[in-house]
Amino acid sequence: MVVEAQRRFLEDHLGRWVPMLARVVQAETPGPYARALAALATWVTADAAWLGAALEPDPGLAPPDDAPIPDDDRAACGAGRCPLEVPS
């Protein structure tokens, strides 16, 4: 029962986004966070193989290839003006 729950958790949750997030972070900002995510992705992938879990990335989480990446330090959600932004 516990092994089945682990397998389903990897298939339904971690396995759907951890490997993809690790690749995106490594491509955009290599460094200690990228290495930590790569280690997590390696563990998730190995654990899934041991449990016989099929990891399928969630296509809804992947940004389109032509999505602009902000070149400043502000987060961008694409909603236009941020409602939390202080007017100037």
Stockholm file with secondary structure:
# STOCKHOLM 1.0

chainA/1-88         MVVEAQRRFLEDHLGRWVPMLARVVQAETPGPYARALAALATWVTADAAWLGAALEPDPGLAPPDDAPIPDDDRAACGAGRCPLEVPS
#=GR chainA/1-88 SS CHHHHHHHHIIIIIHHHHHHHHHHHHHHCCSHHHHHHHHHHHHHHHHHHHHTCCCCCCTTTSCCTTCCCCSSSSCCCSSSSCTTSCCC
#=GC SS_cons        CHHHHHHHHIIIIIHHHHHHHHHHHHHHCCSHHHHHHHHHHHHHHHHHHHHTCCCCCCTTTSCCTTCCCCSSSSCCCSSSSCTTSCCC
//
